[in-house]
Amino acid sequence: MTIAADRDAATTGFVFNHTMLRIKNPKASLDFYTRVLGFTLVRKLDFAEAKFSLYFLVLVDDVGDIPGDDAGRKEWLARQRGVLELTHNHGTESEAGKVYHDGNSDPRGFGHICVSVPDVVAACERFERLGVDFQKRLSDGRMREIAFIKDPDGYWVEIIQPTPLG
């Protein structure tokens, strides 16, 4: 198996745009992804008749880069890499227990999403101070360079840094 190969020219310009997660409580999930992980809510769509809402979030350093009009935001979002789409089916927030398969029980399929941070140790210390639930701390197990935190629905978020730990 070749690890890196030339892409088929027909796929030039293709972008892996987003991952969608179903959420139970928009308030809790938006707080987690914006306050804890630094995402920006860029677009929200409500489908009242179908009873669901979509929230599109990105990690962006300068919110001034985000177009102010809806049509511009829609186009801008479609060009981004790593967009997170949270889908809330209205009414699930009042249901008891877990509402969605979070990938952490059988049958397994979906596993986790990942956020790369400049300093994984500092990020994990901040998560501790914020009371974030950990699935795996840096000190756990053999893989000491990665951590996993859990969002309000129990989805795992892997936390890595691009450079080796010093």
Rosetta silent file (secondary structure, phi, psi, omega in degrees, C-alpha in Angstrom):
SEQUENCE: MTIAADRDAATTGFVFNHTMLRIKNPKASLDFYTRVLGFTLVRKLDFAEAKFSLYFLVLVDDVGDIPGDDAGRKEWLARQRGVLELTHNHGTESEAGKVYHDGNSDPRGFGHICVSVPDVVAACERFERLGVDFQKRLSDGRMREIAFIKDPDGYWVEIIQPTPLG
SCORE:     score description
SCORE:     0.000 S_00000001
   1 L     0.000  129.414  177.189    0.000    0.000    0.000 S_00000001
   2 L   -84.497  129.436 -179.162    1.345    3.395   -0.970 S_00000001
   3 L   -73.385  -46.577  179.995    1.048    5.952    1.821 S_00000001
   4 L  -125.411  129.707  179.227    1.167    9.048   -0.411 S_00000001
   5 L  -141.414  160.426  176.369    0.257    9.059   -4.061 S_00000001
   6 L   -62.599  140.978  176.524   -0.774   11.620   -6.622 S_00000001
   7 L   -77.202  153.293  170.897   -4.465   12.424   -6.513 S_00000001
   8 L   -63.025  128.847 -177.676   -6.673   11.791   -9.449 S_00000001
   9 H   -55.860  -27.707  179.441   -6.799   15.144  -11.262 S_00000001
  10 H   -65.650  -16.557 -179.450  -10.594   14.913  -11.280 S_00000001
  11 H   -98.535    3.687  177.408  -10.537   15.418   -7.479 S_00000001
  12 L   -57.352  131.302 -179.132   -8.548   18.670   -7.570 S_00000001
  13 L    91.495   -9.323  175.692  -10.371   21.205   -5.446 S_00000001
  14 L   -66.298  140.090  179.555  -12.212   18.605   -3.359 S_00000001
  15 L  -131.435  130.539  170.571  -12.260   19.652    0.325 S_00000001
  16 L   -73.540  107.743 -168.376  -13.197   17.529    3.328 S_00000001
  17 L   -90.892  -56.764 -174.381  -15.667   20.059    4.654 S_00000001
  18 E  -149.132  163.136  172.683  -17.556   18.869    7.703 S_00000001
  19 E  -121.496  138.167  179.891  -18.516   16.212   10.188 S_00000001
  20 E  -109.297  132.683  173.475  -22.018   16.069   11.644 S_00000001
  21 E  -122.735  135.561  174.006  -22.805   15.026   15.201 S_00000001
  22 E   -81.581  137.294 -178.106  -26.315   14.705   16.595 S_00000001
  23 E  -123.979  152.742 -178.895  -26.705   16.518   19.891 S_00000001
  24 L   -90.296  -41.996 -174.006  -29.257   16.320   22.665 S_00000001
  25 L  -129.673  103.215 -177.085  -28.973   19.797   24.205 S_00000001
  26 H   -56.940  -39.131 -178.047  -27.851   22.683   21.942 S_00000001
  27 H   -60.451  -48.185 -179.282  -27.116   25.018   24.863 S_00000001
  28 H   -66.509  -43.002 -178.168  -24.714   22.545   26.512 S_00000001
  29 H   -68.476  -42.640  178.598  -23.074   21.505   23.231 S_00000001
  30 H   -64.301  -38.198  176.197  -22.623   25.057   21.952 S_00000001
  31 H   -61.299  -46.326 -179.198  -21.093   26.068   25.293 S_00000001
  32 H   -61.074  -52.228 -173.975  -18.658   23.145   25.123 S_00000001
  33 H   -72.794  -28.056  179.063  -17.565   23.675   21.530 S_00000001
  34 H   -89.443  -52.527 -175.566  -17.339   27.483   21.746 S_00000001
  35 H   -74.995  -43.671 -175.054  -16.114   28.147   25.300 S_00000001
  36 H   -81.804  -44.635 -175.145  -14.046   25.018   25.893 S_00000001
  37 L  -104.236   -6.322  173.596  -12.669   24.315   22.391 S_00000001
  38 L    83.640   11.698  176.797  -12.811   27.792   20.835 S_00000001
  39 L   -68.191  157.248  174.447  -15.101   27.112   17.883 S_00000001
  40 E  -114.366  130.145  173.955  -17.159   29.978   16.450 S_00000001
  41 E   -74.244  117.559 -174.658  -20.814   29.504   15.587 S_00000001
  42 E  -102.853  -32.711 -175.029  -20.968   30.697   11.988 S_00000001
  43 E  -153.674  140.484  175.702  -24.418   29.667   10.808 S_00000001
  44 E  -130.589  133.813  177.157  -27.636   28.314   12.298 S_00000001
  45 E  -124.989  130.017  177.566  -30.507   26.878   10.301 S_00000001
  46 E  -109.897  132.520  176.631  -33.894   26.026   11.787 S_00000001
  47 E  -120.537   80.068 -173.033  -36.269   23.613   10.093 S_00000001
  48 L   -58.735  -43.017 -178.347  -39.372   24.043   12.249 S_00000001
  49 L   -65.136  -36.429  179.263  -41.627   21.806   10.160 S_00000001
  50 L   -88.124   -7.382  175.926  -39.092   18.971   10.193 S_00000001
  51 L    63.596   48.442  172.011  -38.310   19.690   13.869 S_00000001
  52 E  -150.916  158.978  177.234  -34.539   20.027   13.721 S_00000001
  53 E  -130.870  148.269  177.718  -31.851   22.715   13.788 S_00000001
  54 E  -117.655  137.032  177.904  -28.327   22.787   12.361 S_00000001
  55 E  -124.054  124.477 -179.878  -25.391   24.634   13.908 S_00000001
  56 E  -109.091  123.395 -176.790  -22.192   25.119   11.875 S_00000001
  57 E  -124.458  147.538  177.044  -19.013   25.837   13.830 S_00000001
  58 E  -138.690  158.143  169.040  -15.420   26.482   12.790 S_00000001
  59 L   -94.209  109.724 -176.967  -12.089   27.188   14.417 S_00000001
  60 L  -134.493  132.139 -177.680  -11.219   30.611   13.005 S_00000001
  61 L   -77.352  -32.178 -177.413   -8.619   33.029   14.350 S_00000001
  62 L  -125.810  103.199 -178.965  -10.172   36.183   12.868 S_00000001
  63 H   -63.175  -15.365  175.194  -13.965   36.365   12.883 S_00000001
  64 H   -65.358  -17.426  177.274  -13.579   39.309   10.506 S_00000001
  65 H   -75.445  -15.003 -176.292  -12.862   36.713    7.808 S_00000001
  66 L   -86.092  123.004  178.432  -16.450   35.446    8.084 S_00000001
  67 L   -57.954  146.862 -177.366  -18.854   37.141    5.658 S_00000001
  68 L   -82.139  -23.638 -177.998  -21.678   39.081    7.306 S_00000001
  69 L   -94.961  153.768 -175.349  -24.467   38.058    4.933 S_00000001
  70 H   -61.721  -43.197 -179.742  -26.087   34.618    4.928 S_00000001
  71 H   -62.825  -41.406  178.087  -25.292   33.839    1.281 S_00000001
  72 H   -65.168  -40.675  178.491  -21.650   34.785    1.832 S_00000001
  73 H   -64.185  -42.477  179.693  -21.434   32.674    4.989 S_00000001
  74 H   -59.539  -46.840  179.367  -22.936   29.678    3.216 S_00000001
  75 H   -66.126  -43.837 -179.991  -20.360   29.917    0.417 S_00000001
  76 H   -60.539  -44.851  179.547  -17.498   30.622    2.845 S_00000001
  77 H   -60.252  -39.807 -177.620  -18.471   27.611    4.988 S_00000001
  78 H   -66.712  -16.288  179.371  -18.510   25.316    1.947 S_00000001
  79 H   -95.529  -10.216 -174.799  -14.845   26.213    1.289 S_00000001
  80 L   -80.908  156.841  172.255  -13.626   25.550    4.828 S_00000001
  81 L  -104.715  142.920  173.072  -11.894   22.466    6.147 S_00000001
  82 L    73.261   33.825  175.772  -12.899   20.884    9.435 S_00000001
  83 E   -74.897  142.617  175.509  -16.354   22.403    9.928 S_00000001
  84 E  -109.018  121.344  176.658  -18.390   20.871   12.730 S_00000001
  85 E  -105.622  119.706  175.770  -22.124   20.534   12.086 S_00000001
  86 E  -102.841  128.788 -179.286  -24.218   19.896   15.172 S_00000001
  87 E  -113.013  123.453  178.754  -27.726   18.613   14.505 S_00000001
  88 E  -112.762  117.347  173.311  -30.410   18.972   17.145 S_00000001
  89 E   -86.545  115.705 -174.376  -33.654   17.053   16.719 S_00000001
  90 L   -54.976  134.452  178.725  -36.195   19.118   18.629 S_00000001
  91 L   101.729  -21.248 -177.903  -37.523   17.431   21.753 S_00000001
  92 H   -66.723  -24.993 -178.818  -34.523   15.194   22.421 S_00000001
  93 H   -63.031  -21.246 -179.744  -33.329   17.548   25.169 S_00000001
  94 H  -100.339    1.418  177.283  -36.228   16.367   27.353 S_00000001
  95 L   -82.018  144.220 -179.709  -35.696   12.640   26.742 S_00000001
  96 L   -76.372  147.020  174.914  -34.082   10.648   29.539 S_00000001
  97 L    69.320 -169.308  178.968  -30.640    9.118   29.080 S_00000001
  98 L   -68.709  143.509 -178.850  -28.551    8.965   25.951 S_00000001
  99 L  -108.029  -28.634 -175.587  -30.404    9.707   22.761 S_00000001
 100 L  -125.262  154.857  173.310  -27.713    8.919   20.160 S_00000001
 101 L   -74.239  116.177 -176.279  -25.047    6.310   19.613 S_00000001
 102 L   -92.732    8.271  178.016  -21.847    8.177   20.492 S_00000001
 103 L    87.204    1.432 -173.970  -19.538    5.551   19.009 S_00000001
 104 L  -110.087   18.696  174.293  -18.457    4.196   22.379 S_00000001
 105 L  -144.660  165.278 -177.248  -20.576    1.062   22.553 S_00000001
 106 L   -76.928  144.578   -1.369  -21.211   -1.872   20.269 S_00000001
 107 L   -77.019  140.428 -178.695  -21.664   -1.985   17.400 S_00000001
 108 L   -85.306  148.404  176.942  -18.698    0.309   16.903 S_00000001
 109 L  -157.573  -86.842  175.539  -18.273    2.468   13.869 S_00000001
 110 L   -60.093  140.478  179.923  -17.804    6.169   14.528 S_00000001
 111 L  -113.494  -62.297 -175.496  -14.952    6.755   16.959 S_00000001
 112 E  -168.772  170.340  168.331  -14.091   10.387   17.640 S_00000001
 113 E  -110.323  170.827 -176.123  -13.175   13.790   16.277 S_00000001
 114 E  -138.754  139.936  174.188   -9.796   15.434   16.872 S_00000001
 115 E  -122.835  127.684  176.880   -8.588   18.952   17.637 S_00000001
 116 E   -92.803  132.062 -177.974   -4.923   19.856   17.271 S_00000001
 117 L  -123.398  155.427 -179.633   -3.647   22.402   19.784 S_00000001
 118 L   -65.573  -32.821 -176.870   -0.286   24.223   20.031 S_00000001
 119 L  -141.350  101.391 -175.319    0.426   22.861   23.548 S_00000001
 120 H   -65.636  -33.630  179.274   -1.417   19.702   24.588 S_00000001
 121 H   -66.249  -48.774  179.297   -0.221   19.912   28.202 S_00000001
 122 H   -62.786  -40.613  179.350   -1.474   23.495   28.635 S_00000001
 123 H   -61.855  -44.978 -179.070   -4.749   22.635   26.883 S_00000001
 124 H   -66.691  -36.459  175.731   -5.335   19.648   29.178 S_00000001
 125 H   -62.398  -40.275  177.356   -4.543   21.730   32.265 S_00000001
 126 H   -65.029  -43.709  178.798   -7.158   24.252   31.087 S_00000001
 127 H   -59.895  -40.336  177.099   -9.698   21.473   30.478 S_00000001
 128 H   -59.236  -48.712 -179.374   -9.085   20.236   34.034 S_00000001
 129 H   -61.226  -32.944 -179.942   -9.707   23.739   35.427 S_00000001
 130 H   -81.362   -5.267  178.738  -12.924   23.979   33.390 S_00000001
 131 L    76.775   24.600  179.206  -14.168   20.655   34.782 S_00000001
 132 L   -69.327  140.711  176.415  -14.217   18.905   31.401 S_00000001
 133 L   -75.067  132.006  177.008  -14.759   15.134   31.503 S_00000001
 134 E  -102.798  139.520  167.509  -11.733   13.155   30.339 S_00000001
 135 E   -90.651  -38.445  179.029  -11.867    9.773   28.688 S_00000001
 136 E  -148.059  121.711  175.205   -8.060    9.568   28.706 S_00000001
 137 L   -85.610  164.418  178.559   -5.604   11.940   30.335 S_00000001
 138 L   -57.709  -32.656 -177.324   -2.054   12.402   29.049 S_00000001
 139 L   -79.984   -7.570 -177.804   -0.801   10.365   32.003 S_00000001
 140 L   -87.783  139.452  172.277   -3.054    7.378   31.193 S_00000001
 141 L    68.783 -163.606 -176.916   -1.873    4.381   29.213 S_00000001
 142 L   -89.677  -26.912 -176.878    1.072    4.140   26.825 S_00000001
 143 L   -89.198   85.561 -172.496    0.166    6.943   24.436 S_00000001
 144 L   -83.379    0.623 -178.496    1.256    9.884   26.599 S_00000001
 145 L  -101.795    0.148  179.249    1.110   12.489   23.822 S_00000001
 146 L  -130.638  152.224  174.729   -2.668   12.399   23.306 S_00000001
 147 E  -131.332  160.811  173.476   -5.713   12.969   25.478 S_00000001
 148 E  -129.097  126.816  172.964   -9.408   12.393   24.960 S_00000001
 149 E  -111.200  166.855 -178.741  -12.088   14.616   26.439 S_00000001
 150 E  -119.650  137.902  176.567  -15.847   14.089   26.225 S_00000001
 151 L   -82.934  176.970 -176.699  -18.475   16.514   25.002 S_00000001
 152 L   -59.663  -21.768  178.494  -21.905   16.776   26.694 S_00000001
 153 L   -95.126    2.078  179.374  -23.253   13.887   24.566 S_00000001
 154 L    90.086    2.348  175.506  -20.317   11.607   25.364 S_00000001
 155 L   -67.661  139.335  178.483  -18.563   12.003   21.993 S_00000001
 156 E   -84.440  139.894  174.177  -14.812   11.714   22.363 S_00000001
 157 E  -122.125  112.980  177.627  -12.598   14.574   21.233 S_00000001
 158 E   -76.104  138.510  178.597   -8.953   13.631   20.766 S_00000001
 159 E  -119.403  120.887 -179.004   -6.517   16.389   21.696 S_00000001
 160 E  -132.371  167.903  168.952   -3.093   16.364   20.012 S_00000001
 161 L  -126.219  149.336 -174.108   -0.303   18.759   19.192 S_00000001
 162 L   -71.866  -22.620 -178.504    1.559   18.768   15.878 S_00000001
 163 L  -105.171  155.301  178.746    5.043   18.739   17.412 S_00000001
 164 L   -60.777  148.973  175.335    6.557   16.113   19.739 S_00000001
 165 L   -67.309  139.337 -178.210    6.154   16.688   23.462 S_00000001
 166 L   -85.437    0.000    0.000    9.263   18.221   24.946 S_00000001
